[in-house]
Amino acid sequence: MLLDFKDWFIFVMSQLPQNEIIKDALRKGIKLVPDIVIRELVDNALIHQDLLQTGTSVIVDIYADRVEISNPAEPVVPVDRFIDGYQSRNERLADLMRRMGIC
């Protein structure tokens, strides 16, 4: 079964460890990582994945103290230019995801 991005995101967030705080006599769950961080990192990994590679995909590993998002593709932009360089491997996918409000 294929999940759309929203369902997938909800699933990942439900798997993240959380702490509880009590404020004004009510308990509130605080996730290990804010949802906007997960959303941005995953949509970035999806946009930049190498769709020509078979048998691989973006992987999200969740641990008690961290989340690791892996993209098996080689970077299109040199690593030392990640901050100021931009080149999408899948510009059509990036455009579609922008139009859908995902990124």
KEKE-3310 file (N, C-alpha, C; in steps of 0.2 Angstrom, whole numbers, plus 5000, padded with zeros to 4 digits):
npx = (5004:5003:5008:5002:5011:5007:5001:5011:5020:5013:5013:5027:5030:5022:5030:5041:5051:5045:5045:5037:5029:5023:5012:5003:4994:4992:4996:5008:5014:5031:5039:5054:5061:5056:5041:5042:5056:5058:5049:5055:5068:5065:5057:5067:5076:5069:5067:5079:5084:5091:5082:5085:5092:5090:5082:5085:5080:5074:5078:5072:5078:5074:5079:5082:5088:5090:5087:5089:5091:5093:5099:5103:5109:5122:5128:5123:5128:5143:5149:5155:5148:5135:5127:5126:5124:5113:5105:5093:5091:5079:5070:5057:5049:5052:5046:5033:5031:5032:5021:5011:5012:5021:5034)
npy = (4994:5011:5026:5042:5058:5066:5056:5047:5056:5058:5045:5044:5054:5049:5038:5044:5046:5053:5066:5070:5085:5094:5107:5120:5111:5101:5087:5087:5081:5081:5080:5072:5077:5092:5094:5101:5100:5087:5086:5095:5089:5077:5079:5086:5076:5067:5074:5075:5062:5049:5043:5034:5024:5007:4997:5005:5018:5033:5033:5032:5032:5029:5032:5031:5043:5051:5055:5048:5052:5045:5046:5037:5042:5050:5066:5080:5093:5099:5094:5104:5115:5115:5124:5136:5132:5127:5114:5104:5087:5081:5091:5092:5084:5092:5104:5100:5096:5108:5115:5107:5111:5105:5107)
npz = (5000:4996:5003:5005:5006:5017:5026:5027:5034:5046:5051:5053:5063:5073:5078:5084:5098:5114:5126:5142:5148:5162:5162:5169:5175:5166:5156:5143:5127:5121:5106:5101:5090:5082:5071:5059:5056:5053:5042:5033:5031:5026:5014:5007:5005:4997:4986:4981:4978:4969:4956:4946:4952:4957:4969:4980:4992:5000:5018:5034:5050:5066:5082:5100:5104:5093:5075:5060:5043:5028:5011:4998:4986:4977:4980:4970:4971:4976:4992:5001:4996:5000:5008:5000:4987:4974:4967:4959:4958:4953:4946:4941:4950:4962:4958:4957:4971:4977:4972:4978:4990:4999:5000)
capx = (5000:5007:5005:5004:5016:5004:5000:5018:5023:5009:5016:5034:5029:5019:5035:5046:5051:5043:5045:5030:5030:5016:5011:4996:4991:4990:5002:5009:5020:5036:5043:5062:5062:5050:5039:5045:5062:5057:5046:5060:5073:5062:5055:5073:5079:5065:5068:5086:5085:5092:5077:5088:5095:5085:5083:5086:5076:5076:5077:5072:5079:5072:5083:5080:5091:5091:5083:5094:5088:5098:5098:5108:5112:5128:5126:5124:5131:5149:5147:5156:5143:5128:5124:5125:5123:5107:5103:5089:5091:5073:5067:5050:5047:5053:5041:5026:5030:5031:5014:5007:5013:5025:5041)
capy = (5000:5017:5031:5049:5061:5067:5050:5045:5061:5057:5039:5045:5058:5045:5034:5047:5046:5060:5067:5074:5090:5096:5114:5122:5105:5096:5084:5088:5077:5085:5076:5072:5082:5096:5091:5105:5098:5080:5087:5098:5085:5071:5081:5087:5069:5064:5078:5074:5055:5047:5039:5029:5019:5003:4994:5009:5023:5037:5029:5036:5027:5032:5029:5034:5049:5054:5052:5048:5052:5043:5046:5033:5045:5054:5073:5084:5099:5097:5095:5111:5120:5113:5130:5141:5130:5123:5111:5099:5081:5080:5097:5091:5082:5098:5109:5097:5096:5115:5116:5104:5114:5101:5111)
capz = (5000:4995:5008:5002:5010:5024:5030:5029:5039:5052:5054:5056:5069:5079:5080:5087:5106:5116:5134:5144:5153:5165:5162:5170:5178:5161:5153:5136:5124:5117:5102:5101:5085:5079:5065:5054:5055:5049:5036:5028:5029:5022:5007:5003:5003:4992:4979:4978:4977:4962:4954:4942:4956:4959:4975:4986:4993:5006:5024:5040:5055:5072:5088:5106:5105:5086:5069:5054:5036:5023:5004:4995:4980:4977:4980:4964:4972:4981:4999:5003:4993:5002:5011:4996:4981:4974:4960:4961:4954:4950:4946:4940:4957:4966:4956:4959:4978:4979:4970:4982:4997:5003:5001)
cpx = (5004:5004:5006:5008:5013:5003:5006:5021:5020:5012:5023:5034:5027:5024:5040:5045:5049:5044:5038:5032:5023:5016:5004:4992:4989:4997:5002:5015:5024:5040:5050:5064:5056:5048:5041:5052:5062:5054:5051:5065:5071:5061:5062:5076:5075:5066:5075:5088:5087:5087:5079:5091:5089:5087:5085:5081:5078:5074:5077:5073:5078:5076:5080:5082:5092:5087:5088:5090:5093:5095:5104:5112:5118:5125:5127:5128:5137:5147:5149:5152:5136:5124:5122:5124:5116:5106:5099:5090:5085:5069:5059:5046:5047:5047:5034:5025:5029:5024:5009:5007:5017:5032:5041)
cpy = (5006:5022:5038:5052:5063:5061:5047:5049:5059:5051:5040:5048:5054:5040:5037:5047:5053:5060:5070:5079:5091:5104:5116:5116:5100:5094:5086:5085:5082:5080:5077:5077:5086:5093:5095:5102:5091:5082:5090:5093:5079:5073:5083:5081:5066:5068:5077:5067:5054:5041:5034:5023:5014:4999:4998:5015:5027:5032:5033:5031:5031:5028:5033:5041:5053:5051:5053:5047:5050:5043:5043:5037:5049:5061:5076:5090:5096:5098:5101:5116:5119:5119:5135:5139:5126:5121:5105:5093:5080:5086:5097:5089:5088:5103:5106:5097:5103:5117:5113:5106:5110:5104:5117)
cpz = (5000:5000:5004:5008:5017:5028:5032:5035:5046:5055:5057:5063:5075:5081:5084:5095:5108:5124:5135:5149:5156:5165:5164:5172:5172:5158:5145:5133:5120:5113:5102:5096:5082:5073:5059:5051:5051:5043:5031:5026:5024:5015:5003:5001:4997:4985:4976:4977:4970:4960:4949:4945:4958:4965:4981:4986:4999:5012:5030:5046:5062:5078:5094:5107:5099:5081:5064:5048:5031:5016:5001:4989:4982:4977:4973:4965:4977:4988:5002:5001:4995:5004:5005:4988:4980:4967:4962:4956:4950:4950:4945:4947:4962:4965:4958:4967:4980:4977:4975:4990:5002:5005:4998)
residu = (MET:LEU:LEU:ASP:PHE:LYS:ASP:TRP:PHE:ILE:PHE:VAL:MET:SER:GLN:LEU:PRO:GLN:ASN:GLU:ILE:ILE:LYS:ASP:ALA:LEU:ARG:LYS:GLY:ILE:LYS:LEU:VAL:PRO:ASP:ILE:VAL:ILE:ARG:GLU:LEU:VAL:ASP:ASN:ALA:LEU:ILE:HIS:GLN:ASP:LEU:LEU:GLN:THR:GLY:THR:SER:VAL:ILE:VAL:ASP:ILE:TYR:ALA:ASP:ARG:VAL:GLU:ILE:SER:ASN:PRO:ALA:GLU:PRO:VAL:VAL:PRO:VAL:ASP:ARG:PHE:ILE:ASP:GLY:TYR:GLN:SER:ARG:ASN:GLU:ARG:LEU:ALA:ASP:LEU:MET:ARG:ARG:MET:GLY:ILE:CYS)
# end
